[in-house]
């Protein structure tokens, strides 16, 4: 079944918010709902929308899966506290790294993250809270890419014939599913969120695991996390749609202190796009790229090579995994 799309260019934001608030209230009734906040654009907007609809009857968790950006859980929790929304952080990093151990296939890694999140970690929280509904920020591009077989997005189920009620024990509400990223940003603005929440660069559901080619281990995540911090700081004023660092699997030859070493390779990507369906690489100056490479190789001794991706989407995808 083809999903209805609400285009950002013709979207009536106030009407959209009122309709979704009403739909959430009707679905949940007098009960409780829960949602998981990752700090990404979609999850921030759906969290604000859910709290507008349900108030304290929406329990918001942030699952610290061990594969997020530097200080992300505490930073997001503090930002929502300013909005009067309590966010409880759940440390589940051991469960996620255990599930990812030994996996190198991209789809197997995504499936491991999906099952660990929905069944093992979040499923227990839903049962504990006695909620019957999970509110999540699935958007239309997630559905498109999953159904087309481009990559399995962790938050797509019913469109693949998976019944969340049977699989996990709760129903899923997806109020943003008719929107693409530009529409989600308009909804965030209409909800009164600070621009830093809805106008920030996208971040994938599988977090930094989507940026590690090969096995995902604590050490490899720590490495790509450092490279991500450097890359985001260097490119934050470019106004690009998204920018990121990727850790490659192969070790390459480099030099340290006049001696040959075998080190890691980081790939930088920066994209110009509106809704992530198509994208082209940013035409960054060579000076900017040289500075990023110099900083990464200086501050992360394990890295000896930094490259820049110049392939459009398609054929490339925005994330590596």
C-alpha positions in Angstrom: 0.0 0.0 0.0 1.4 3.4 -1.1 1.7 5.8 1.8 0.0 9.2 1.6 2.5 12.1 1.6 2.0 15.5 3.1 4.5 17.8 1.2 6.2 20.5 3.3 5.6 23.0 0.5 1.8 22.8 1.0 1.6 21.7 4.6 -0.7 23.5 7.0 1.4 23.1 10.1 -1.3 24.1 12.7 -3.9 21.8 11.1 -1.3 18.9 11.0 -0.4 19.3 14.7 -4.1 19.6 15.8 -5.0 16.5 13.8 -2.1 14.4 15.2 -2.7 15.5 18.8 -6.3 14.4 18.4 -5.4 11.1 16.8 -2.9 10.3 19.6 -5.4 11.1 22.3 -8.1 9.0 20.6 -5.7 6.0 20.2 -4.3 6.1 23.8 -7.6 7.1 25.5 -7.2 7.2 29.3 -4.1 4.9 29.1 -0.4 5.5 29.0 2.1 5.7 26.1 5.9 5.6 26.0 8.4 6.9 23.6 12.1 6.6 23.1 14.0 9.9 22.5 17.3 9.6 20.6 18.0 13.3 20.2 17.5 13.2 16.4 15.2 15.5 14.6 12.3 13.1 14.2 12.4 11.8 17.8 12.6 15.3 19.2 9.5 16.4 17.2 7.5 13.3 18.0 8.3 13.6 21.7 7.1 17.2 21.8 4.0 16.2 19.8 3.3 13.3 22.2 3.6 15.5 25.3 1.3 18.1 23.8 -1.3 15.4 23.3 -0.8 13.4 26.5 1.2 15.4 29.0 2.4 13.3 31.9 0.7 10.2 30.4 3.6 9.9 27.9 6.6 8.4 29.5 9.8 9.4 27.7 13.0 7.3 27.9 16.4 7.8 26.3 18.1 4.5 25.7 21.8 5.0 26.1 22.9 2.2 23.7 26.6 3.0 23.9 26.7 4.0 20.2 25.6 7.6 20.4 27.6 10.8 19.9 29.7 12.3 22.7 27.7 13.3 25.8 24.4 12.9 23.7 22.2 11.5 26.4 22.9 14.1 29.1 22.8 16.9 26.6 19.4 15.9 25.2 18.0 15.2 28.7 19.0 18.7 29.8 17.5 20.4 26.7 14.1 18.7 27.3 14.2 19.5 31.0 14.1 23.2 29.9 10.9 22.4 28.1 9.3 20.9 31.2 9.6 17.3 29.8 11.2 14.7 32.0 13.5 12.2 30.2 14.7 9.1 32.0 18.0 7.7 30.7 18.4 3.9 30.6 21.9 2.5 30.3 21.7 -0.5 27.9 25.1 -0.3 26.3 26.1 -3.8 27.4 23.0 -5.4 25.8 23.6 -3.6 22.5 27.3 -4.5 22.2 26.6 -8.1 23.2 24.0 -8.3 20.4 26.4 -6.7 17.8 29.4 -8.9 18.8 30.9 -10.8 15.8 28.5 -9.2 13.2 29.8 -7.6 10.1 26.9 -7.8 7.6 25.1 -4.4 7.5 21.6 -5.9 7.6 22.4 -8.3 10.4 23.7 -5.4 12.5 20.6 -3.3 11.9 18.4 -6.3 12.8 20.4 -6.9 16.0 19.9 -3.3 17.0 16.2 -3.5 16.1 15.5 -6.7 18.1 17.6 -5.5 21.1 15.8 -2.2 21.2 12.2 -3.2 20.6 12.1 -6.6 22.2 14.8 -6.8 24.9 15.3 -3.3 26.2 12.3 -1.2 25.3 9.9 -4.1 25.6 10.7 -4.5 29.3 10.2 -0.8 29.8 6.8 -0.9 28.1 5.7 -3.9 30.3 7.0 -2.1 33.4 5.1 1.1 32.7 1.9 -0.9 31.7 1.7 1.2 28.5 0.0 -0.3 25.5 1.4 2.2 22.9 4.8 3.2 21.7 5.1 6.6 20.0 7.9 6.8 17.5 9.1 9.2 14.8 9.1 7.0 11.7 9.0 9.2 8.6 8.1 8.5 4.9 11.7 8.2 3.7 12.3 5.5 6.3 9.4 3.5 4.8 10.5 4.1 1.2 14.0 2.9 1.7 13.0 -0.2 3.7 10.2 -1.3 1.3 12.5 -0.7 -1.7 15.1 -2.9 -0.1 17.8 -0.1 0.0 18.3 -0.6 3.7 16.3 -1.9 6.6 15.3 1.0 8.8 15.1 0.0 12.4 11.6 1.6 12.9 9.6 0.1 10.0 7.4 -2.9 10.8 3.8 -2.9 9.5 4.8 -2.0 6.0 6.9 -5.2 6.0 4.0 -7.3 7.3 5.3 -7.3 10.9 2.6 -6.8 13.6 4.3 -5.0 16.6 1.6 -6.2 18.9 2.4 -9.8 18.2 6.1 -9.3 17.9 6.7 -7.1 20.9 3.5 -6.8 22.9 2.5 -3.3 22.1 1.1 -1.1 19.4 3.1 1.6 17.6 1.8 5.1 16.8 3.6 7.0 14.0 2.2 10.5 13.7 5.1 11.7 11.4 4.9 8.9 8.8 3.3 11.1 6.1 6.2 13.6 6.3 9.7 13.8 5.0 12.5 15.6 6.8 11.6 19.1 5.6 8.0 18.6 6.8 9.2 17.3 10.2 11.3 20.5 10.6 8.2 22.6 9.9 6.2 20.6 12.5 9.0 21.1 15.1 8.9 24.9 14.5 5.1 24.9 14.8 5.4 23.0 18.1 7.6 25.8 19.4 10.8 23.7 19.8 14.1 25.5 19.8 15.7 25.5 16.3 18.6 23.5 17.7 16.3 20.5 18.0 14.5 20.5 14.7 17.1 22.2 12.5 20.0 20.1 13.5 21.6 17.6 11.1 19.9 14.2 10.9 21.2 11.3 12.9 20.5 7.6 12.1 18.4 5.3 14.3 21.3 2.8 14.6 23.5 5.7 15.7 27.2 5.4 15.2 26.8 1.7 14.4 25.6 3.0 11.0 29.1 4.6 10.6 31.3 1.6 11.4 32.0 -0.7 8.5 32.6 -4.2 9.9 32.2 -5.3 13.6 30.9 -2.8 16.0 33.0 -2.8 19.2 33.3 -0.3 22.1 36.8 0.6 20.9 35.7 1.2 17.3 32.7 3.2 18.4 35.0 5.4 20.6 37.2 6.0 17.6 34.4 7.1 15.2 32.8 9.1 18.0 36.0 11.2 18.3 36.1 11.6 14.5 32.4 12.6 14.5 33.0 15.3 17.1 35.8 16.8 15.1 33.9 16.6 11.8 30.7 18.2 13.2 32.6 21.0 14.8 34.5 21.8 11.6 31.4 21.8 9.4 28.7 23.2 11.7 28.6 26.5 9.9 28.4 25.1 6.4 24.6 24.8 6.4 25.0 21.4 4.8 22.0 19.0 5.2 24.2 16.4 6.9 27.9 15.7 7.6 29.5 12.7 9.2 32.6 10.5 9.7 32.8 6.8 8.8 35.2 4.2 10.1 36.4 1.8 7.4 37.1 -1.8 8.1 40.4 -2.3 6.3 43.6 -1.0 7.9 45.9 1.0 5.7 49.6 1.8 5.6 50.6 5.1 7.2 53.6 6.7 8.9 54.2 7.8 12.5 57.6 9.1 13.7 59.3 8.1 10.5 58.1 4.5 10.8 55.5 2.5 8.9 52.3 1.7 10.8 49.0 0.1 9.9 46.2 2.3 10.9 42.6 3.1 10.5 40.9 5.1 7.7 38.1 7.7 8.3 35.9 8.7 5.4 34.2 12.2 5.6 30.8 12.8 4.0 28.9 16.0 3.7 25.6 16.3 1.8 23.3 18.9 0.2 19.7 17.7 0.2 16.1 18.7 1.1 14.5 15.4 2.2 17.3 12.8 2.0 15.8 11.0 -1.1 18.5 12.5 -3.3 21.7 14.2 -2.2 24.9 15.6 -3.6 28.2 16.0 -1.9 29.0 19.5 -0.5 31.7 21.3 -2.5 33.9 21.9 0.5 37.1 23.8 0.1 40.3 21.9 0.1 41.5 24.0 3.0 38.6 22.8 5.1 39.2 19.2 4.2 42.9 19.5 5.0 42.2 21.0 8.4 39.7 18.2 9.2 42.2 15.5 8.1 45.1 17.1 10.1 43.0 17.4 13.3 41.7 13.8 13.0 45.1 12.3 12.4 46.7 14.4 15.2 44.0 13.8 17.9 43.3 10.2 17.0 46.6 8.3 16.7 44.9 5.2 15.4 43.9 7.0 12.2 46.4 7.4 9.4 44.2 8.2 6.5 41.2 10.6 5.9 39.2 10.6 2.6 36.2 12.5 1.3 33.2 11.0 -0.5 32.3 12.7 -3.8 29.6 10.3 -5.0 25.9 11.5 -5.2 22.9 9.7 -3.8 22.1 7.6 -5.7 24.3 5.6 -6.2 25.7 6.2 -2.7 23.5 6.5 0.4 23.9 9.2 3.0 24.9 6.7 5.7 27.4 3.9 5.0 25.6 1.0 6.7 
